[in-house]
Amino acid sequence: MVSNKSPVKWPNVPDVYNWLVLDERGNWLIKKEKIFHKGLIDFINAQYTVDDKGRWFFQNGPQRVFVTLEYTPYVLTLASHDSVIYFKTQTNENVETIDKLWIDNKGRLLVSWESNIGLVCDRDLPLLADKLSHNNKSIDQMDPNELASIRHQIPSGGETSLTLMMNRKTYNIFFIDEVEVSKLFSFNLKPNPPDGDPDC
């Protein structure tokens, strides 16, 4: 029997730009106001993805809501299970395998895995202080000028003398200039509408 039903067609709705922001602590903001509604946060997290132009967005039915990124597409926090420490994204995904660890010119720690990059939330950095070291000296014992000197002497992409010990594995830390992050990982920090089109 042949069905006479035609496929469902989405209404032609414009994409939305400059409305939703992901900040450096993994919060979703609408027009600079933090979202607290758990249902809405879960919905955004579940529909969060990227297009072939490196623009991150969440799919709201037929409409794409493009995200302005304060820094990276993911923000990471620390979690643990059975004494194993791991990073978790703001979308509640576990980072299974670390590719590289990075420190930028502002002292922020980043993690890359597969083709992704995430900023470690500053609130969790104290939890890593005793795991970060330079020449067997913990970061919190270092003179801030010494750390700044290390960053200034290394070209973007170069390996630093800093390491992180986690789950009995030592990771070397690479330097990256913040302006290089979006280029290296091919994402658009601030998608904008086509010329002449409104933000939403």
C-alpha positions, 0 to 999 in steps of 0.5 A: 500500500502506498502512503499518500502522506507527504514528508513533514516540511520544516517552516523556513525560519532564519538562523539566529546569531549573536544571541547565545554565548558560551563563557570561559566557565562553561555557562550558557548566556542569553544576551549576557544573562546566565541560563539557570533552567536545567531543562534548557541547558540539557536541551542545548547540550544535547543539540550542540554541534558544529558545521563544516565552517567551524561554526558551533550551534545548537539545533532548535527544531528547524532553526540553527542558533549559532554560538559566540564562544568566549574562547573554546567550543568546550569548557572542561571540569575535573571529575573522578571515578574509582580514583581515576581523574578525568576531564568532563565537558560542559555538555557532560561528555567524558574526555576519554583520551588526551591528545595534548595539554596546552598553556596559553599566553594568559596562563590558561590550561587547555586540553585537546582530544581527537579534533576538539579543544577545551579550556580547563575551568579556572575554578578547577585549576587549584585541584591540578596545582599539585599535579603540575610541575616544572623541573620537579617543582610544583607550579604553586612553588614557582615564582610567577615571573618564572612561569611568565618567562617560560611562556615567553621563551617558547613559540606557539606550538612548542613544548614547554618544560611544564608537565602534568601527572594524572592517573600515573601518566605524565603529560608534556605541556605545549605553549599556544598563543590564544590567537592561534587556538581557533586557527589551529582547531578550525572553529569560528569564535563569533559566527555572524549572519550573511551581509544584510541579514539580521542577527535573528 
